[in-house]
């Protein structure tokens, strides 16, 4: 039973997935804190109002445009940060992992040529 469990953990990369998930959550929390404590106050200063309170009323319907804009900017900041981390900071590590697993060179310099 223990050997079967070990085999499942080793073959399906559960440890790697758990580490990746934990790192992803901590990265997201860091980016979310940066966004809430730096980006939003700067936007509020730039627009001279609390952007989350901007409401567009059409008849009896209230559209929370400000909250949508904040969520959209939050999404863009998170995606840009993760892409930056993957592309700039971890590019060599990712290339080494791919080279080790596949045996093919996939570095961006080699792909362009």
N, C-alpha and C positions, 0 to 999 in steps of 0.2 A: 504493500500500500504506500509506504513512504517512498520507495523507489519509483512507483508510478507517479506520485505527486511531483517528485523531483524531475522526472522525465517530462512531465507536462510543463513545468515551470521552465526547464531548460530549452525545450523545443519551441515553445510558443513565445519566448521572450517576455514573460510576464514581468520580470524584474526591470527590464529596460523600459517597458511600457509604464510601470509604476513610477520609475524615476522621471521619465519624460512628462508624465501627467503632473507630478509634483512640481517639477521645474516650470511647466506651463502655467500652473495655478499661481505659483509665487511670482512669476513674471507678469501675469495679468494683474495681480493685486498691486504690484509695484507701479505698473503703468496706470492703473485706475486711480491710485493715490496721487500720482503726479498730475493726472488730468484734473482730479477734483480739487486739489490744493493749489495748482499753479495755472493751468490752462483756463479753467472756468473763471477764476477771479480776474485774469487778464482780459478775457472776453467781456466780462461784465463791465470792466473799466473802459474798454474800447467802445462798447455799445452804449455806455452810460445808463444801463438798466440791467436787471436780472433777466437774462435771456430765457430762462425756464418759465417765466411768467407771461411770455408773449402768447396771446390767444387770438385766433382769427374766428370771428363769429359770423356764421352764415345762417340767417333765420334763427332757429332755436338751437342749432348745432354749434358747439364750441370745439374748434380744432386746436389742439395744443401744439402749435407750430414750434414754439421755443423748446419744448421738451424733445420734439423730434429732431430739431437741429442739433441740440446737445448730444443726443444719442448717436446721430450720424457722425458728428465730429469725434465722439468717443470711439466709435467703430474705426474711423480712419486712423486715429492716433494709435490704437491697439494694433491694427494690421500693419501700419507703417513701422512701428517699433519691432514687431515680430519679424517682419521681412528684413529690417536692418540687422537685427541680431543674427538671423540665419545667413544672410548674404555676406555681411561684412565681418562679423566677429567669428562665426563658426564655419565659414566656407571651407577652410582647409580641413577641419575636422570631418565635415560631411563628405568631402571628396575622398578622404582617406578611408572612411567607413564604406563608401560605395566601391572604391577600388579593392578593398579587402574582401567584400562579399561577392563582387561580380568578376573581378579580375580585369575590368575595363577601366581605362582612364576616362574620367568625365569632367576634368577641370575645365573651367570656362574658357581658358586660353586655348585648350586643345579643341574645343567644340567650334570655336570661331574659325579656326584654320582649316 
